[in-house]
Amino acid sequence: MRQVLNLSLPPLMVKTVKNAVKTGSYSSTSEFFRELLRDWQENQLLKELNKSRLEIAAGKGKVLKSLKNLR
């Protein structure tokens, strides 16, 4: 079930969003923010992945012989 989220933006940001929708880059204001949130989530996952890679490179990683070792 979807929920409504209200937010407040400065005029220049509102203009940017409306222009993106008007020019067809997004089908709606909601789609603009959904894509923005998806991009943010992806970026967070990439940060976690890079952190894990650095830990492994530093020898702090754990080698798993089986998926049972994840627990």
VOGU-3710 file (C-alpha; in Angstrom, 3 decimals, decimal comma):
1> mrqvlnlslp> 0,000/0,000/0,000  1,372/3,394/-0,929  1,507/6,299/1,465  1,627/10,013/0,839  4,733/11,850/1,980  4,725/15,637/2,006  7,946/17,583/1,725  8,977/21,178/1,468  11,471/22,382/-1,149  12,990/25,727/-2,005
11> plmvktvkna> 11,565/27,364/-5,156  14,578/26,524/-7,331  14,298/22,832/-6,497  10,563/22,865/-7,186  11,280/24,440/-10,571  13,881/21,748/-11,305  11,465/18,916/-10,494  8,594/20,466/-12,445  10,866/21,065/-15,427  12,043/17,434/-15,382
21> vktgsyssts> 8,425/16,277/-15,477  7,376/18,851/-18,073  10,183/17,898/-20,472  9,272/14,213/-20,198  12,281/13,039/-18,206  9,822/11,713/-15,612  6,169/10,843/-15,905  5,302/12,498/-12,592  6,731/14,253/-9,568  6,322/11,015/-7,641
31> effrellrdw> 8,342/9,102/-10,230  11,098/11,726/-9,967  11,408/11,126/-6,230  11,028/7,349/-6,507  13,972/7,244/-8,898  15,947/9,597/-6,663  15,313/7,278/-3,713  16,244/4,166/-5,729  19,514/5,842/-6,750  20,213/6,758/-3,123
41> qenqllkeln> 19,526/3,179/-1,976  21,834/1,818/-4,673  24,543/4,257/-3,597  24,199/3,094/0,019  24,633/-0,533/-1,071  27,696/0,376/-3,109  29,224/2,121/-0,099  28,659/-0,997/2,010  30,148/-3,199/-0,707  33,220/-0,992/-1,027
51> ksrleiaagk> 33,661/-0,988/2,751  33,503/-4,786/2,758  36,020/-4,980/-0,079  38,432/-2,784/1,886  38,006/-4,970/4,962  38,716/-8,097/2,906  41,751/-6,470/1,311  43,014/-5,574/4,795  42,688/-9,214/5,856  39,685/-8,623/8,086
61> gkvlkslknl> 37,313/-10,667/5,965  36,058/-14,126/6,851  36,273/-16,940/4,323  33,117/-19,015/4,319  33,305/-22,669/3,393  29,537/-22,979/3,396  26,453/-20,774/3,519  25,829/-22,291/6,962  28,754/-20,204/8,203  26,744/-17,014/7,613
71> r> 24,890/-17,524/10,879
//
